[in-house]
Structure formats: structure tokens, C-alpha cells
Amino acid sequence: MSESNGKPLFIPELRRDLQLIPVSDNGRELLYFHDALGYTPDDFALHSAVKPLLTLFNGRYRISDLLQQPGNEIKEEDLEGFINLLDQANVLNTPSFEQRVEEIERGFETRTIREPALSGFSYPENPDRLKESLEKQFAHSKQAEVNGSDYRALYAPHIDMRVGSKEYVDSFSKLRGLKPKKVLILATSHYAGYYGSFYEGTPFIGSLKSYQIPGRVFKTDQRILNRLNRNSGINGFTLSDRAHRVEHSIETHLIYLSAIWDHEFEIIPILVGGLDELFYLNSGDLAEKTDRFAAELRSIFQSEEDLFTLISGDISHVGKKFGDSVAASDMKESVTKRDRQFMDTATNGSPDQMLDLLSEDVDSTRICGFPPLYIFLKAAQCKRGELINYRWWDETERESAVSYGSILY
């Protein structure tokens, strides 16, 4: 943003990664600014009357041109004040925003505790209320008869707990009889792509931070994480963990582990970024790093006897919210069929068949659980999994849907 005497010459650009959502509040029509990365205050909203003005925030209009337009009633100081308001709320692409972002991210990376991102939103932030909520969810679940020597992993969703609580209970209740000392969590990274080139060449993102949820802190296995990091140049692994800051896919699983296990155990939290390049190339840098990382995980599986693995991922994301031209309800039959094919490759323990299936149409239904599940199957070489559940959640008002399910290995 060019400046003159400390003042911007151009109207800055509105951040393209924001969602502007119309909401009603006590009779007022507002525009709510949803920021997936959490830089903007959670309650930041403007009156919907400003929407036409916001269309000018594309970085191409001079402030002077707007002020000199016939019929313009906006005063220069008011426009500058409005720009400053938006900039302070971190919704504009400006140098000061970039500086604040770097401060936020560097500050997170220096901490030793990863604080919860969903408490007070998807689940209660008060420890007693959270415990009470989980007890109610598990109240009618049956005690599972699990042989600890047979079961080593669970693929389960990370969908909002308010939507998928039954499926969470069905799957996590089967783990009650286990008491592992270590839990590896391979989880979808929804936000690594928001960081541009920062994670280029490193799709496997670990964190040394202890993970905190209301009433409990899970310590990480530093030894295993540092072991993976020794080969970071060739296995695609990194401990630069800013992608963990707002990610929900690991946190949700820890909430349900806290409900079934009260013994002490360490976690190995690893986010898995997009592996789309594999749909086009079965060789090259990403393929080589994926093979190398899977081999290192396989070695860990073989050397760590008391280790359980959680794979966190949903299945398809379809409908107009996700860029499809038709409503999800019109796609349900075909998507459900494809989901079943995907789950079949997963229960058969076949990463190659899974990759071939998604490569046919370049993952047209956006299966977010593919990356962590694929890398687990390559590493673990499981013979077979047991399908626990499958559900289609139809977000009717937005003509969209998300499917999800669970598999016990």
C-alpha cells in the first residue's frame, strides 16, 4: 500500500481468505468477518450497509479518485478512519497487518503450551461442564470388549462435536479397555495452505508443545518427534508448528480421549498437509518424501510396542459451500457410493487402491481424511480394518454436506 506523508494513496485490499457472512442481531443486518486463522477478533462485524463500499477495497482505487466522484458524500477523514478501523481488525492486506501476523505466529512458535482453539465454541471451556457433557454423551454407550493386542489404530472424524457426538462415542468407546503409553495422532491439516510457501516441501507438521484442553494437559513424546526431525530435509517433516495454532483436528480427538482414558500417556501430534501432487505424479519430490516418512513411521510402529495411533479425518465435502454448482442433496447418491469405495480401500488396508481411486477424478469430493489415512496405511501395512460407522450430514440451509465415518484397525 503506497503512502504519502504517512497516509495511504490507495484503498487497501480486503483479505481474500476471509468469509463475509450475513447475520441478524436484534433486528440489525450485519456482515460478520469469519477468519479461519483467527487474526480478526471473533466478534468483528459491520452493518450490512457498508457492503457496497467494501467492493472498492481491492487495492486498485486511489482514495482521491473516490473522494472526487460526483455525488460522493464521504469525507476524507471518515474514509481514513474506516480504513484504520479495518486495518486494526486485521481484515486488510497491509504492511502493518503482515507485521502483526508475523508477531502472532512467532509468538505461538515460542510457547511450550498449545492452548485450546475450540473451547467455549464447540465444547464448554469450564472443565467441570466439559466432563459433565462428555459423561452424558457416553452414558448410553456399551463397554467395548477390546483385545489390546489386536487393535492398534482408529480412524475417526474431526467434525464439529455438536454434529457428530454419536459417531465419536461409537468409535472412541471401543478404546476404553486400552491403556497405551504413547498415542500418535496423524491429522488433517486444514490451514497449512493458508501459509503460502511456508510449508512448501514439508507436508508433515509436528509440534513439541504440550496440548492443553480444559482440565488436562497432554505432554508430547519429544524423543520420537526429534527423531523424525533429524531427517527433515528428506522426509518432509518439520517442527515449525504454526499450522497447529488454530487447527481442530487433533484437539477434537484429545477431548474424546480425555473421556475414556484417565491414565498418563504422551502424544505425538502430526498434521498432514495436502498430498494432491500424488494424483498427478507417482514419483518426484513429494512421492519420495511420503515414502521416506512412511518408512520412518513404520520403524516407529515396530520399535514402540505400547503405541496406539489415531487418524483424524472426515470424508467428502460437497455442495455449494465447497464450490460445487449443485446442491449436496442432488449429489448424495453418487457421493455416498464413492465414499463407500473410499472406505473399502481403507478397510482393506490398501493405500495404492485408495490413491488410484482418488486420482481418477482428482479427489472431486474433497476427502480431507485422505492425507493422514493414506500415510498411515503406507506405514502400518494393516491387513484389514473394521468399519464402525458412516454418516452423511446435510447442511440444508447452505445446500452442502459433509460425510464422515470411523474404522478400527
N, C-alpha and C positions, 0 to 999 in steps of 0.2 A: 504494500500500500504506500504509494508516494505521498510525501508530506511537504508542506511549505509552512515555515515558521511554527513547526510542531503540530500543524493541522493537516488532516488528510485531504488530498486533492480529489481522490476517487471515493465513491461509496464502496466500502469493502464487500467482499464476497461472503455470503452466508455459507456456513459449513455444509457440505453436501452429504455428510454422513448422519445428519440429524433427521428425525422424523417430526413433522409438524402435524399434530393430531388435534382435530376439533373436539372440544369438550364443553359441557354446560356446567355452570357453577352458580347456584342461586339465581337462575334466570339470566345470567350473563353468558354470552357465547365467547369462548376463549380459544386460543391456539396454544396447545401445550407442546413444549420443546422436549422431545424424548431423545436423550443422549445415551447410546449404548455403552459408551466408555466412561460415563459418569463425570465428565468435566463440568457440565452445566448443572446448576442447582436442581434438585429433584422437583421443586415446586415452581420452576420458572415457566410462566405463561403470560401471554399478552392478549389484549382484546382483539377479537377477530377482525375489527375494522382496520387494523394495520396490515392485513394480508396484501392488499394491492401495493403498499409501499415496500413490502418485503421483496416483491418481484424485482425491484430495482437493485437489490443487494446481490449483484453478480460480478462486481469488480470492473465493469465496463463503463459505468456512468460517472462523469465528473459531478461533483457536488454543485459546482457553479452552473452547469447545464440544467440541473433540476430546479435550482432556485430561480433561474431566468425564464423558465417556461411560462407561457401565458396562462393566467388563472391560478398560478401557484400561490398558496396561502401559507406555506411552511416558512417559518423564519430560520435563518441560518443557525442561530444559537439553539433552536429547538431540534433541528436536524442533527447538529453536532452532539447535543445531549442524548438524543436517541441512539446514535451510533455508539457513543460511550457506554450507554446502558447495555446494549447488546454485546459490546466487547467485554465488559466486566463480567457478563454472564457466560462468557466463553462460547458464544454461538457464531462468531465471525472468524474468518481466516485472516488474522493479522499477526505481525511480528510479536506483539505482546502476548497474544494467545499461544503462539508456538513456544515462547519462553516459559509461560506458566505451565504448559503441558510437560515440558522437559523437567521442570521443577517437581511436578506431581509424580512423574514416572521415576525419576531418580530418587526421590524421597521414598517411594514404595520399595524400590530395589534395596535400599539400605536398611530396611526394617528386618527384624527377626520373626515377627508375627504377621501372618496373613489374616486380617480381620474379616468377619463375615460380610458378604455383599448383599445377602437376601434377607437378613433378619429384620423383622418389622414389616416385611413386604410379603414374602412367600410363606413365612413361618414366624411365630412370636419371638421377639428378641429377649423376652424375660425367660430365664432358664426353667423356672417352675411351670410357666404356662406352656413352654415348648414340650416339657416332659409330659404334662397332662394331655396335650394334643396328641402326642405320639402314642401314649397309652390307650387313648380312645381309638386311634386308628388300628392298633394291633389287638384290641380287646377281643375280637371275634376270630382271630387267626388261630389255626391249629398248630400245636407244637410239631415241628417238622422232624422226621426221622432221617437225619443226615449222617452218613458214614464219612467221617473226616478224612479217611484215607482215599476216598473215591472222588470227592468234589474239590476242585481246585480254583474255579473261577465262576463269576456271574456276570453276564451281560445284562444290564438293566438301564431303564430310561433315565433322563435328567429333566423331563418335562416338569412344568410347574407342579409343585406338591399339591396344590389345591385342585388340580385336574386329575392327577394320576395316583392319588394316595392308595387306592385299592390295589393297583398293579405293583406299587412299591411294596406294600405289605405282603402280597402274594409271593413276591420274589425274595425279599430280604428275610422273611420269617423262616425260609428254608435253611438259613445260615445259622440259626440260633445255637445249634449244637457244636459249632466250630469255635476254636479259640486260637487263631493264628497269632504269631508274634510279629509278623510283618504283613502289610497289605499294600500291594502295588496297585495303583489306580491309573489306568490308561483312559483318558477322557477327551472328548471332542473339544477342540479349541475354536470357539466361535469368533474370537476377536483378534487372533494373530494377524489376519489380513488387514485389519484397520491400521496396523503399524507400518504399512508400506514395505520398504525393503529391509526393515529392521530384522525380520526373521527369515530373510532370503537364505535358502540353503540349510535352515535349521528347523525342520518341522516338528521335532521332538523337544518339548519345552518343560524342563524340570524346575523344581523350586526347593531350596533348602529351608524355607520358612516353616515354622510350626503353624498348623492350620487351626484357627480358633472358631468355635461355634458357641452359642450361649451355654455356659456352664461347663465347657470342656475344651481342652487344647490337645491336639494330636501332634506329637513330635515326629520329625522326619528321620529316615534312616540316612544319615549323612554319608556313611561309608559307601552304600550302593550308588547313591547319586553322584558322588565324586568319582566313583569307579567308571560310571558311564561318561562322565565329563572328561576323563583323561583322553578319550578318542573323539572329542567334539569336532575336530576338523574333518573326520571321515565317516562319522556315524550320524551326522545331522542332529546331534543333541546339544542343548545349551542350557545354562543355568541363569541366563538373563531372563528373569521371570515376570516382566511387566504384564504379559498376557494373562497371568493368574489374578491380577488385581480385581477385575470385575467378573471373572468367569464363574458360572454357576454349576458347571458340570461335575466338578469334584465336590464342591460344598454340599450339594444335594445328597450325594451318596454318604457323606460323613454324617449327615443328620440321621439317616436311617441306620447306619452302623451304631450310632450312639444309643439307639433304641433297643438293639438286640445284644450288644456286647458292652459289658462294663469292665472287662479286663484291660490291662495296658497293652498297647501294641503300637508299633511305629508304622508310618505310612511312607510310600514312595510316590509322590504326586507328579504325574507327567501328562501334559496336554499334548495332543497330536493335531497338528495343523493340516491343511488341505493337501491331499495327495493326487489332485486331479491330473497332474502331468503323466501319471501312470496309465491313464486311459488312452494316451496317445503314444507313449514310449515305454517299452518294456526293458529298456536299457538307458544308460545315461546317468547323470549325477544323482537324481532323486532315487532312481531304482537301486543304484549301488549303495546309497546311504540307508535306504529302507532295508535292504538285505543285511547290511552290516549291523544295523541297530537290532533287527530281529535276532540275529545270531548272538548278540551280546545279551539280549533278554533271555534267550534260550539257555545260555550259560548260567544266568542267574537262577532261572527256574530249576536247573539241575543241581546247583550248589546250595540253594536255600530251601531246606526241607519244609520248614514251617512258614510257608508263604502262601497267601491267598491273593487272587487277582480280581479286581473289579474293572469292568469295561463299561464306561458311561457313554451312552449314545441313544438317540431316538432314531426313527426310521424316516419315512417320507415327509416332505414339507411341500404342499401343493395348494393351488388356488391363487386368487388374485393378489393376496397379500405377498405372495412369493414370486410374482411375475408371470403367472400363467394367464392366458386370455379368457379362460372359462372358470366357472365356479368349481370348487373342490367336489361338491356333491355330484357334478356331472362326470367326475373322473374316478369316483370311488371304486367302481368295479375293476377297472384296468389297473389302478394303483394298488388295490388290495391284492390282486393277482401277482403283481410284480413284487410286492412286499413278501408274499409267501415264497416266491422264488429266492429272494434275498435271504430270508430266514432259513430256507432249506440248505443253501450253501453254507450258512453259519452253523446249523446243527450238524451238518456233515463234516464240519471242520475243514472246509476246502477254500483256502484263500485264493487259489488260482481261478476256481469257478466263480467266486464272488467278483473278482476283478474282471473276468470275461463278461459276466452279466452286466455290470455297470458300464463297461466300455462300449457295449452295443449302442447305447444312446447317450453316452457321456453323462451318466447319472442324472437323467432328466427329472427325477422326482426328488432330488436333493437329499439323499440319505446321509444325514450328518453323523450317524454312528459308524459309517464305513471306515474312516481312517483308523480309529483306535481298535475296532474289531478286526480289521484286516491285519494290522501289525501284531495283534495278539495271536491270531490263528497261524501266522507265519512263524512266530516264535515258539508257541506252545506245541504245535503239531498235535492238536487234540484229535482223537478218533471220532468222537460224537458228543453232541450236546443235547440237552432235554429242553424242549420248548415249554415255557411256563405260561406265558400269556401273550396276547396280542390285542391291541385296541386302536380304533380309529376315532380321533377326537375332532369333531366337526365344529369349527368356529363359524357358525352360520352367519352371524352379523357381518363378518368380513369375507365371506364366501371362500374360506380357506380351511385347511385341515392339516393336522399332524398325526402320524401314526407312530406307534411305539410298542415295544414288547420286551420280553425277558427270556434268556436262555441260561441254563445251569450246566456247567461243564465239569 
